[in-house]
Amino acid sequence: MRFFVPAVNPDLSGLMLQLTAGPINRGRKQEITTRAEKNEHNMQKDYRFSYDYFESIDELQLADRQLMEMARKQTRLAYAPYSSFAVAAAGLLENGNIVLGTNQENASYPVGICAERVLLSTISSIHPGVILKKIAISYYNQNGISDRPIAPCGMCRQALLEQQSRFNAPIELLLSGQQGPVIQIMDALSLLPFNFSAMDMDTAIKSKL
């Protein structure tokens, strides 16, 4: 599987990003490579991350399977009258507690909030200071199939990385539909390598002084 995407980062202008994923093997690690090439100067940069692929929820460890089952069931509590695309997230905290979140839509579309950010806000409100270790994310598409993993949107990826940075602890992701395969990613940073962070703000502030 191969995709070609134009670069959007100003520092990578003029580059072509090449995303390559190897063949899928049950229960084995897969590797995704993002390659940036610039023909004029023969510059090349690679970004790689690995993930685990499982054919079904039955191949997961018991605790992970239970967490995904909770996320799948929780989709029924989502409020998605406009997209008919219900998403739920089940988060396992360091203290053993499990917190649930669902997407909440609004007639004014930008006001809606994704399941992942509902979950993060809930954790900060009722379990302040507790580390989020793992999230299982599932969905139910009323207008189509729900049998393959989906990943968080860009805004949620940024929010997850803020949570990681805040507690200096990686967040593991389990992604799946109502049935079918499951993808396990050990660190949310893998999904957004060129993220915006407090370090960027600090650099920008210092440059103005």
Protein Blocks (a to p, Z undefined) as FASTA:
>chain_A
ZZddddfbfklgoiacddddddddehiacddddddddfklopacdddddddddfbfklpc
fklmmmmmmmmmmmmmpccfknopacddddddfkopacdddddddfblmlpccfklmmmm
mmmmmmghiacfbdcdddddfkbccfbccdddfklmmmmmmmmmmnopacddddddfedc
ddddfbfklmmmbacdfklmmmmmmmmZZ
